[in-house]
Amino acid sequence: MTVAARRIGLEQEFFLVDEEGMPSNRADEFLQAAREVAEAEGGGPQYFAPEWVKGMIEINTPPAHTANELAREYLKNLKLALQVGRELNLRLYPLSSYPLHLTPAIRDKLNYHIQVRTVGYDRFLHAGKCTGTHLHLEVAPGTIDPRVGVSYDSTPEAREELLNIYNLATALDSALVALARACPFYEGQALGLAAHAVRYRGSSTFGWEGVYTHLQPVGGLMPYADCVESLVELQFERYYAWLEAMDKAGVERHLFFEAGGSLLETSWNPVRLNNLGTVELRNIDSNYPEVVLAAITLVYNAANRVRREGLTVRPAEGARTFELGGTHLLVPAFEYLNGELLYAAATEGVKSPAIIAYLDSILKFATQDGGEGVGYLTKLRSNLSEYQTTEAKILQEFNQSGPQLSQEKGLRLVRKACQELEEQVSFFKIEQPMEALNARTGNKENEE
């Protein structure tokens, strides 16, 4: 397989709701119906998957060779899911958090029980109240080894490619958090923060109470790697941090192994090595297709350029943006990326001058050589100071009159989001979705 043939894949999580917008725990019924339809139409039933709670489902794609191909597979499966939902009087709510109070119903599986006991029931429930979009960037076959992280039987070129893609994915973290902010409400309250990032990864530094607040090696952003050995060390550091957390919580280690636990199975980080042979980016809010397609385009084009030009991606002390120097792509130092920049992404977001400068440099890097969907990203870059996230647009319409979002407003928000999802799936024709994306303005504020 040549570098040019590397593939990309996608997973997106959705809440299931009824016609009124109330949460539904009918995931198993929905998934059975979706798989039957997919099989009857010659598709892949495996692309409709359960989540650890019964009110959430996941829609996946097969690996694709181009952004346009991935977009087609994504929209095809999403269209099928919407069709099945209509037949069952269910709708897919696409945003990153359900805006009202939610009590997730947990599936009875050993690996979920282990996580609940280790993290703590109340804390782990945040994972059932957030949904995300995950992108997978393929590396050379056999490079990722589930036993040791990186296979030392792989070629030096394959290991260097993995290192650069991992570092690139890490450097994109705050950009994807800021651009994809979806639902401003969490348990009925407007947090003024990127709820998915805050409640899932958490941070003791910033006082964010989330699933992995006190387990950052397991669920927070891990540092860049300056060599393959340090990348391997990061995998084992996380692995032992999880086993020690189990010990502290009184969870027997043998249960982890009985549930199929392994080195790479202890990672819920925003960027991780996946058993599938990919670098997985897990930091994108679940959102509307326009935002998902933009994220696909941005990540795909940036990764392709790194591979095509043989760029070495490394952090540079004092760097605040992406800076290209010869064969080196210099990216923000980790302390800044996971500190000041992450805080800005989760608070001010795209209104932060630091985020705007950082995003501008990324968009410039990803669009300089053209490619699929670049028209949209170019317009986005030119209007970056005016760009409105999905979250900001919702806040304009659903202003709170008090500390709590009313049930009536919350349900109206859910129904409106479901309707927007359905309309966007109809707008983005499956044949040429990137052409349709380029037709969008890249500026939500003026798109009424």
N, C-alpha and C positions, 0 to 999 in steps of 0.2 A: 504494500500500500504506500503510495506517495503522500507527501505532506498535503498536496492539493486535494487529495481524496478524503481527508479527515471529515468526520461527520459530526452533526450536532443533534441533540435530542431535547425534548421538553416534557415536563410534568406540570400540571396546574391543578390545584386543589379548589374545590367548590363546596359551599354549604348547600344542603338541600332544604328548601322551604316549601310550604304549601301555598295555595293561591292567595291567601291573606298575607303571606310573608312570615308566618310563624315557622320556627325550626321544625324539621321533620327528621325522625330517626329511621326512615324507610330506605336506607342506603342499600341493604341487601336485596330488597325487591327491585329497586332501580337498577342495580348492577346486573342482576340476572336478566332483566329485560333488555338492557343495553347490549349485553354480550350475545344474547340470542339474535338481536337485530344485526349486530356487526357480523356475526358468523353467517347469517342468511344472505348478507350483502357481499360476502367474500372478503370482509375486513378482518381485523384482529380483535377478538374478544378480550385478549390480555391487556388492551390499552384502556380498559375501564376497571379501575382498581379500588379496593376499600382503603379507608384510612383507619386509624386506631380508635376513632369514635364513630358511632353509627349515624351521625347527622352530617357526615362529610364524605365526599367521593373525590377520586383523583382521575383525571383524564391525561393519558400519556400519548406519545407519538413513537413510531418507529424511528430509528436513526435516519437522518436525511443528509444529503451531500451539499445542499445549498440552503440559504435562508428562505428562498421562495418555496422550495420543496417542503421544508419544515412547516412553513406557514400553511401550505395546502393541507398537510396531514393533520395539523392542529385544528384547522377550521372544519375539516371533514368530520373528525371525531366529535368536535364540539357541536356541530350541526346535528349529528346523530343523537347525541345526549339530550339536546333540547327537544328533539322530536319525541324521544322516549318519555321525557318529563311531561310533555303535553298530554300524552296518552295516560299517564298515571296521575294527572292533576298535581304535578310537582314542578318546581322551577329551580333553576340554578342561580344562586346568589353569588356573584363573582368577586366581591371585594374582600379585603384582607381581614376584616373582623366583622362579626355580626354586631349591629349597633346597639342592641338591647341586651338585657340579661340573658345568659345562656348557661345551661347546665349540661355539659356533654355526657353522653352515655358511652361508657368505655367498653370496648370489646374484651371478652374473656380469653386473653392469650397471655402466655407466660412472659414473653418479652415486654409486653406493656405493663404487666404487674411489677416486673423488676424495675422498670423506669419509674413507676409511680412510687414504689417503696423507697427507692434510692433518692429521688429528688424531693419527695413529699407530695401528698395528694393535692393539697390546695395549690401549691406552686405549679405542679405538672399540669393542672387543668388549663393553664394558659395555653398550652400547646393544642388543646381542643377548641380554643376560641380564636385561633389565628389560622389563616390560610396563605399559602405562598405559591410562587411560580419558580420552578427549578430548571436551569439550563445545564446540559451536559456537553462538554467539549471533549471529543475523542482524542486519545493519544495513540501512539503506535501499539498494536496488539502485543500483549505480554509485558508491557512496561510496568503496569501496576500489578503488584503481587499481594493478594489479600493476607498472606502470612507475614510479610515483612515491609509492606508498603510499596517499595520499589524493587523490581527484579534486577539483580546484578548480572543476570544473563542477557539482559537487553543491551542494545548497542549504546555506545556513548552518545550518539546523535539522538536516539530515542529518549534517553534520560535527560539530555539538555533541553529537548523540546518540552518534556513534561515539566521541568523546572520553570521554563519561561512561561508556559501556559498557566501554571499554578500561581506564579508571581503576578502575571497579568490579571488573573481572576481576583486575586487579593486586592490589587491596586484599584479595581473597579468597584469595590464594595460600597463606599459612600455615595458614588454616583448612582448606583442602582437603587439604593435606599431612598435618595432624594427624589429621583425622577418618578419612581413608581408608587409613591405614597398614595394609598387608596381611600380607606375609610377613616374619618377623623374620630369616630365614636367607638368607645370600648366600654361594654357594660353600661351603656346609657350616658357616658360622660365623654366630653371632648377633652382629650388629654393635652392637646397642644404639642403632641409628640408623634413620631412615626410608631404607631401602636404595635405593629407586627414586630419590628426590630426591638422595641423596648420590652414588650411582654414575652417575647420568645427568647432572645439571647440575653437580655438583662444586662446590668452593669452595676457593680458595687461602687465603682469610681464615680458614676453619675447619679447614683441612687435610684437606678431603674430596677424595679422588682419584676423579675421575669423568671422563666423556667431555669435558666442557667446562670443566674446572677452570681452564685457562689461556685460555679463549675465552669469557668470560662475556657479552660483547655478542652472541654467537651462540647460546649455550645457557643463560645464566642469566636471572634475572628482570630485565627492563629497567625503568627508572624510570617514574613517572607522567609524563603530558604535561599541561602547563598550557595549551596551545593546540595547534591543528592543526599549526602550523609546527614545534613541538617534536616532535610525533608523527612528522612526516615526517623530521625530522632524525635521530630514533632509527633509522628504517629504513635511512637511508643510512650512519649510523655503523656499524651492524651489517654492512651489505653490504661496506663497505670493510675492515672488520676481517677478514671471511672471505677476501676477495681477497688481503689482505696475509698472512694465514696460509698461503694456498696458495703465494704467492711464497716465503715462508720455508721451506716444505716442499719446494720445487722442483717444484710442480705447475703445469703450463702453464695460464694463464687460459683459453685457447681451449677447453680440454677442458670447463670449467665451462659455457660457453655452448653447446657442442655437445651437452651433456647436458640442455639446456633450462633452464639456470640463469638466474635473474632476481633482481630486488631482493627479492621476498618469499620466494624459494626458498633464502635463506641464513639462515632463521630456524628454530631448534629450541628456542626459548625457551618457558618455562612459559606465557606469554601472548603471542600473536602475531596479526597481521593475516593473514588467509588469502585466497588467490585466489578462494575460493568466495564471498566477500562476507560473511565472518563474523569475529568476534573469537573466537579459538580458545583454550580453556583446556586445557592439556596437563599439568597438575600433579597429577592424581588417579591414585592407584595402581589398577591393574587389581584387581578385587575381586569379591565376591559381589553378586548382584543387589540385595539389600537396601541395601548401601552405595552402589551405583551409583544406585539410585532416589532415595535420600536426597540424594545430590549433585545430581542432576537437579533435584529439588524446590527445594533451597536456592538454586541458581544461577538457575533460572527465575524463582522468586518475587522474588528480590532484583532481578534485571534488570527484571522487569515493573514493580516498584514505582518504580524509578528513571525508567523511561520514562513511566509513567502520571502520576506527580506532577511530571514535568519537573525532576527534581532535578539539581543540579550536583554532581558528585563530584570532590572535591579533597582532597589531603592537608593536614593541619594540624599545625604544629609542636607537639610535646608530646602530640598525640592518641595514645592507646594502644588505642582501641576505635572502633567506628562511633558517630558522634554526629550526630544530626539536628538541624539548626538552620534553621528556616524552609524555604527551597527549596534548602538546601545539605546534602549528606551529607558530613560531615568524616570522613576515614579516616586511619589511622596514617601518619606521615611515612615516606618510603621508607627512610631510613637505619635506622629502627627495624624496619620491616616486613621488610626483606631482611637485617637484622642480628640483633639480639637475638630478635625474634619468630620468624624462620625457624629460628634455632638451637634455640630452645625447642620448636618444632614437630617438628624432626627428632631431638631427644634425648628430653626428658621427654614431649613430645606433650600429650595431653589431661590429664596429671597436673600440668602447669605452671600455676601461678596466673595468669600472664600470658596464656597460651593460653585458659584458662577464661573470663577476663574478656572477651577479644577475641571468642571464639566466642559467648558469651552475647549480646553486643551485635549480632552478625551474625544470630543466630537470632531475636532480638527484632525486628530490622528486617525479616527475611524472612517473619515469621509474623503481624505486627500486623494485616494486612488480610485474613487468611484466604487461601484458595486451595487448590489440589490438593496433597495430601500434607502439609498443615500440621499435621494431628493428630499425625503421627509426629514432626515437627520440634519441636512444642510439648512432647511428652513427652520428647524428647531433651534439650531445654533444661532441663526441670525435674529431670532426672537427670544433668546434665552432669558433675558431680563423680564420678559412679559409672560413667560410660560406659566400656566396654571396646572398643577397636578389635579388628579381626580379628587383628592382630599380637599383641596382649596375650593374647587367648584361646588362640592357638596356643602361645605361650610357656609358659602354664600347663600345657598337656598334654604338650608336647614339650621338657621341660627337658633341657639338655645335661649329661651326666655328665663331659664333658671338653671340650677346646677345639674339637672337631670333631663335627658331627652325624653319627651313624652312617648308613651306607647303608640299613640296615633301617628306622631311624626316619624318614629322609628320604623314602623311597619310601612308607612308610605315611602320612606327612603329605600327599604328593601325591595318593594315592588318596582319602584322607579329604576333601581339598579338592575333588576332582572330584565326589565323592558329594554334598557339600554344595551345590555348584553345581547339580547335577541336581535335588536336592530343592527348592531354592529356586525354580528355574524352574517346577517342578510346583506349588509353593505359590502363587506370584504368577500368578493366573489372567489370561490375556491380555485378557479383556473389561474388567476394572476393577482394574488393578494398583495404583492409588493407594489404593483402598479396602482392599486387602490390606496395603499398606504401613502405613496408619493403624492396622491391627489389631496390628501389631508393637508391642513395648513401647518401642522407641527406647532400650533399655538392655540391651546384650548380656550384662552380668554376671549378670542375673537370668533370662536366657532359656535355660533348660536343658530 
